[in-house]
């Protein structure tokens, strides 16, 4: 293979005249006036793996160390690690800022979820709210119908409703029945609380309760059963409309989906993100990321939170190429100790949706290994929230 020569010209890295055809044939660089201009990640890759030589303005050879030092920018090594990993798998990518988005690519499949309805009148229910524990209880035998007919609360023991009695509701179930007419008596103050008063008490213990309940109610109102996802490292687990706890064969029904709520003003360390997704996948559950309460002015359109555009493989496992095929992913490259906010994630997802691409979240760990997660958009009929299935991808 011929040696590749690169040059620094006017603060940019370009292919030497004799190397232009090699560089372009290998899907590196972009045309700019008469030059082939390379992104810093492309130049680093060619120097590390294709034995390219870089010359500065005076003709002196520039080492890879000197290149990184001279063109340093925030997140440079994390971005390069992702680009390098993708290229070494025989796949192609381009820097997002250098790629022209002139069309919608229709590479972002929408997962359609069924929608039911919750017809709930809780006006005959009275529960005792325990503010320190955020549970509500009642031992009225008539309350069992809320468990049997709606799977609200737990009657008797968990998975053994025929042992013991009494209805125990978690904080989200308590808020739900309060909104649907139930009488909520505060065990501490002995006062009856309406929905807003109950919410005011709860928010002091659960800071993002509004966002969490927004998602909880969103799925509940469409006929889904929503329960705690604590055992799976998420906020909720869900059962599709029509599923109820009491079965004649006494077999326990298992959820297949979990939901993690990512409030727009909250931030999550990427290692925690990866851990939650992996736990869900390890127990064969679909991991759903919820980004609620995003208004038009919340989206960060003025900032580019996308690093790359990546091509993948088609349904016949044939590698797709720039200038021939449409791309598949818009990519965010992040370090495992880096924090991502709900607002930034929602903005990146919105931008990917706009161009008909899926968002690929690439996380670089401390050994510079890269793990990929794909976000597939969910259509929950009638919902104003953003929901995405997060799927681990092994390219």
Secondary structure, DSSP 8 states (H G I E B T S, - for coil): ----EEEEETTEEEE-GGGHHHHHHTT--EEETTEEEE-HHHHHHHHHHS--EEE-TTS-EE-HHHHHHHT--TTHHHHHHHHHHHHHTT--EEEGGGS---S-------EEE---------TT-EEEEETTTTEEEE--GGGHHHHHHH--SEESBTTBTTSS--EEE-HHHHHHHHHTT-EEEETTT--EE-HHHHHHHHTTTSTTHHHHHHHHHHHHTTT-EEEE-GGGTSSEEEE-TT--S--TT-------EEEEE--TT-EEEHHHHHHHHHHHHHTT-EEEEEE----GGGS-TTS----EEE--B-TT--B--TTTS---EEEEEEETT-EEEHHHHHHHHHHHHHTT-EEEEEEE-TTS-EEEEEEEEEEETT--SEEEEEEEE--
